[in-house]
Amino acid sequence: MAEVKALLEGYKRFYKRYYSSGDPLYKELSSNGQSPKTLIIACSDSRVDPSIITEAKPGDIFVVRNVANLVPPYAPDLSSLHGVSAALEFAVRIIEVKHIVVLGHSQCAGIAALLEPGKTDGTDFIGMWVDIAAPVREKTLAEAQEGERIEDTRCRCEKESVLHSLANLTEFPWIREKVESGALKLHGWYFSMENGRLFEFDPVHGAFVEIS
Ligand SMILES: [Zn+2]
């Protein structure tokens, strides 16, 4: 229970900071509603919390998290549950965010599972979910250099999957329209947790460039 107790202690500090201290932030967010300008799609990994990495305040970012920060294809006709697509639709069509960030990261277990399908044998959902990025696996393995370290292969796959998710985003018609009109911008980020560095995909140079 110590783990949960620590979280409840954290809640008490949160309450003190945002409510009993007289800080008006939540009062305003409660009265006016949320209007975050940015949607961040991140991994469920406990080490890659977008609010912590960006020091965003409550109300600043709309967040979707899932295994391996993947965006599924636009497929409204398929009879399946679409939690991620529903969140995308809410952020883009209702809240009208101006930016969508796909945030990939190093040491991603979901991407490791994508690269080695045998690892997900016996799972009910994980294998099927990460297989959304099956083309990324094929591309990464096809481009592997002789003797490449597995860490480097995974890193390439993690970055490539961010680009694949960005491409999938543009298959959603209401996202594509806004991107084409300039009302919405798409960004690909990659967080290297070993050294805390953040990289952004530069479409001009076709590479991830470190944020300095
Ligand atoms: Zn991950």
Residues whose N, C-alpha, C, O or C-beta is under 5 A from the ligand:
A	BS01	ZN	C43 D45 A68 C108 A109 G110
